[in-house]
Amino acid sequence: MDLWQTLAATDKTVVMYGMGNGADKILAVCEQYGIEVKEFFASDDFVRGQQFHGKTVRRFSDVCAQYGAENLVVLVSFASSLPDVMDNISRVASVCETYIPDVPVKGDTLFCEAYEREHAAELQAACDALADERSREVFRGVVEFRRTGRLDVLLRTQDDRESVMRELLHPEDYRVAIDAGAYDGDTARELIEWCPQMECIWAFEPDRRNFRKLGAYAEGEARVKPINAAVWSETTTLIFEDSGNRNAGVDTDGRARRTIEVKAMAIDDRKVGGRVDYIKYDVEGSEKEALYGTKETIKNYAPDLLVSLYHRSEDIFSLVNLVREKYPFYKLHLKG
């Protein structure tokens, strides 16, 4: 049974922790399954009388007092790795039945029980392609979490970020890196901290607001070379979501409320060629196109690759299988 079947069958009161785009997406799926979300709440110190979907956002303590914590099912509508936020989620989960629904950042395809059955062969091929047992364990855990939304399963997939960088990658050797989806320079800062020999980071960021922040950071860090462009399979112009948030991406389905034209580039077409030691792809659902636009760079330099697999439901298997097929000389690892 998947999460949506579980929610449709429950006799408890379903409430949502959080607001915003993530909550909108979860509500749309709930509506498809006939699941009523009765209340919205936020952390007690965040409640300011906000309205969301026609309801007043309440304190968690008040919702529990009205319905009884044992009678609630909580849906967490946001993602975070901040310790205080995770502590809040854990506190909620300690007294209420709690789930974190997995709705894709991009696309409409939901990872449910039927979807998992439909793509069983591709999922198995991707799992088998991974190079170590911990990666396969994480893969199986991610699949289970996407199907069930269970917090305990998600926590089992977590790995320490710095340990992954030190144990699987080679930061001590990197001199030239490409940061595809650089946001405000946060990952460039990490790279500079981890890579003592770093000489240059080509930082691609298409969103105009985020690019201003990236440019401000680069003014004081000469090794960071900001490029105001999306990373794509070819050099062209694309329609981009003009939201200014971290998840802004190419408007491939025509649903963005506000859009803007942006320059897009294939990494192979960057004007300054030569050695590349490391590439990070976190491009909000355009990872496949970005990989296609990097084929010559990968062929010539075989840089270490860090590829995000969470934006689309199919990414967990399709991107793994793509790299396995196109670049069989890589050892593939999956870390949470």
Secondary structure, DSSP 8 states (H G I E B T S, - for coil): --HHHHHHH--SEEEEE--SHHHHHHHHHHHHTT--EEEEEE-GGG-SS-EETTEE-EEHHHHHHHH-GGGEEEEE------HHHHHHHHHHHHHSEEE-----SSSS----HHHHHHTHHHHHHHHHHBSSHHHHHHHHHHHHHHHH-BHHHHHHT---HHHHHHHHS-GGG-SEEEEES-TTSHHHHHHHHH-TT--EEEEE---HHHHHHHHHHHHT-TTEEEE-SEE-SSSEEEEEE---STT--B-SSS--SSEEEEEEE-GGG-SS-S---EEEE--TT-HHHHHHTTHHHHHHH--EEEE---SSTTHHHHHHHHHHHH-TTS-B----
